[in-house]
Amino acid sequence: MRLRILAPVLVFSILIHSSCSQDESVRTMPVTTDSELALEFYKAGMLSFDQIKVKMAYHNLELAVKEDPDFFMAYFWMYFMPGKSPKKTIEKALMVEADLNEGEKQIKTAFKYLVDGQDEKVVEHLQMAIDLYPSDPDINKILYILQIQYLKDAEAAVESIERAIKACPDFEPAYNYLGYALIELGRFDEAEKAFNTYIEMSPNTANPYDSKGDFYMATKQFDLAYQSYMRAYEIDPTFSVSEKKALKAIGLFNNSTKESIQ
């Protein structure tokens, strides 16, 4: 599924427990909280959002900040999800007084510049966080998301997500993000390869097939788009958006077939 902006917030997915994060050679940024329960809610929320279960994700993050009102990273991700009172979420995030690690401090500073509209400063401070944890694919992904969604810089977004892939080749969501950025650039052969890799890495989940359906729509292969969307819906019937897109795809296919006959 494509990352989308739902004003005034951004929508995207994040995977906290990638197989790469279990590799001792990969140094990931810890998140600061004094509550083990809050941390568990946070992880559950991030995992739910990666599965496009947005309401569940937001609910878990709400539970996390209820357990620990000073949980900066939970507020940070809540802002980028469709939920209640984004302005209040910003205020609470920026008022956090917890003793954050250096990476979180840079992300918090970038967040301040984001809400102030100072784009260059956003990138500068996120890059500082990446320099602290260069092998953490999630931090590279934060920069990617802002570049593709907020800054509208697809070229830079491709570079960021390719760094994430280099740091962790088995980080599945990265190939999804890469595919969409390449579509934006009109690099369709490379985009298809990225989506195929995503499917190969996660063949039994819905989102890879939904994303491949979007690729087929972008390249006007409507019959293949229909098949891919329906595959996503068959795997997970809660992916109702895939069913809706499948109906649109088959309608476009039928119309194009009629036009070619006439």
N, C-alpha and C positions, 0 to 999 in steps of 0.2 A: 504494500500500500504506500502511496506517495505521501511524503511529508506535506502538511498543509498549514497555512496560516488561518487561524480563526480569530479575527480581530477581537480584543486587542492582544491576544496571546498567540504564541507559536505552538504548533502541535508536532510532536516527533516521538520516536520511540527510543528507549535506551535499555540495554541489557547489562545488568550489574554482574551476574554470574556467568561470564563467558568462560569457556574452557581455558582461554588464555590467562584469565585472572587467577587460575589455580596453578599456573606455572611459576615456580619459585624464581625463575630468571627474570620474570616480569615484575617490575616494581610499580604497584598501583597506588594511587593516592587514597589514604584512609579518609573516612568521613568522621567528623567530630560530633560525638554525642555521649552523654553520661548514662544513657539508658539503653540497656540491651534490648528491651522490648521495643523501644523506638527504632532501633537499628533494624530489628526484624520486620517491623511494619514498612520501613523505608525500602528494604530489599524486596519485600513482597510487592510494594507499589511499583517499583521500577520494572520488575519482572512482568507484572500485569500490563504495564503500558507497552512493553516490548511486544506483547501478544495482542496489542490493539484493544485491550479491555480498559478503556480510558476511565470510566466511572469508578471501577474497582481500584485502579491505580491512584486516582485522586483521593478516594476514600482512605486508602492505606496511608497516604502521606498526611492526610488530616489527622489520622490516629497517631502518626509518628510525632507530629508537632504538639499534639495534645499531651503525649507522654513527656516530650522534651521541647518546651516552648523556645529553646535556644538552638534548635537544630537547623543551622543555616542551609545545608545542602537540600534538606527536605523542602524548605521554603523556595529555594532556588528553582527546583524542578516543578514545584506547584505553579509557579508563575508561567511556565512554559506549557502548561496543560490547560484545557478548557475547564474552568471551574468558577467558583464564586469570588467576587471582590479581588481582582488582580492588584488593584491599588493598595489594598490592605496587606496583601501578600508581600508586595514590594516593601512597604513600611516595616513589616515584621522582620523580613529578611535583613534589611539594612540596620535594624536596631539590635540585632543579635550581638550579645556580649561574650559569647563563648570564646575560649582560647583556640582559635582556628589554627590549623597547620598552614605552612607557607603557601601551599598550592591553593587552599581554600581562600586565603587572603587575597591572592591574585584574582581568583574567580569573583570574589565579592567586589573588588575594585572594578573589574570589568563590568559587573552587573550594574554598578553605579553609573558608569559611563554609558551603558546600554540604555538605561531609562532616561538619561540626559541627552541621548542622540549623538554622542561623540564617538563615531564609528571607529576612527583610527585608534583611539585609546582602548576600545574594546578588544580589538585584535592584538594590540601591544601587550596588554596584561594577560590575555589568554595564552599568548605565546610564552610569556614568562612562566605560567603554570605548566605548559608543555615542557619547557626547558628543565623544570624541576622533576617532572615525571615523564620523560620522553617515551618510555615503553608502555605507558598506560593508554590503551586505545580509546577509553572513554573521554579523556581530556581532549585528545585530538578530535573526537566526535563533537564535543561541545563547540569547538571552533568551526568545524564543518557546518553544523546546523545553523549557526548564526550567519555564516558566509552565504549559504545557499538560500536561507529563508529571509533573513533580515537585510543583509548587505547586498544580496542579489549578485554575488560574484562567483559564478559557477566554476571558473578556472581555478580560483583560489580554493574553492571547496573540494575540487578533485584532488588538488595537491594535499590538502589536509587529510582527507579520508585515505588516500594512498599511503600517507605516513602511518595512519592507524593500522592499515593492512600489513605494512612492512613490520610494524611492531608486533603484530599478532595476526598471522595469516588465517587463523581459524576463528576470527571474530566475525560471526555470521552477518550481523546487521550492516557491517561496513560495505558489503557487496551490494546490498539493497540501496544504500545511500549513493554509492558510486554510480550505480546504474542510472538513477534519476538525474544526477549531475551531468552525466555524459549525454543523456537525452537533451538536456537544456542546451548543450553545446553542439547538438546535431551529430554526435559521434555514435551512430546507432550500432555499428558492428561491435564496438567496444562495450556499449551498454548491454547488448544482448549477451555478451560473454559474461559480464558481471552478474546479470540476473540468472543465467544458467548455473553459475557457480553457487549462487544463493540457494537455488533449488536443490542442487546436488548436496549441499551441506545440511539442508533441512527439508527433506522430501516429504515429510509427514505433517508439516504445518501449513496453514492456509496462506499466510502473507506472501511467501515467495511466488505462488501462482497468481495471486492478485496483482503483484507487482509486474510479473511477466505479462499479464493481461494489459496492464497500462502501457507496457512497451509495444505490444501489438497494436493497441489503439493509436499510439503515436506514429506508428509506421503504416497505419491504415490496413492492417491485416485483420479485419474484423471477425472473420470466421475463427481464426486462431485465438483472438482475444476472448471470444465467447467461450471456447473450450477451456481456456486457462482460468477465466473467472469462475466457471462452473466447477472446475476442479477445486478451487479454493473453497467454494461454498459447500461442496460435498465433504471436504475434510473437516470443515468447521461451520455448521449451520448458523452459528451466531454471527458469522461474517455476512450479514444481510446486504451490506454495501456491495459485495461481490456479485450477488444475485441481481441487484439493480443494474450494475454495470454490464452484466451478461446480457440482460434484456436490451439495453441500449446497443450493445455490440451486434447482436443478431439483427436488430432493426436496421442498423446501418449496412450490414452485410446484405440483407434482403433488398434494400433500396439500391445499393450499388449493382447488385445482380440484375435488377429490373432495368436500370439505366443502360447497362452494357448490352442487353438484349434489344432495346429499342433503337 
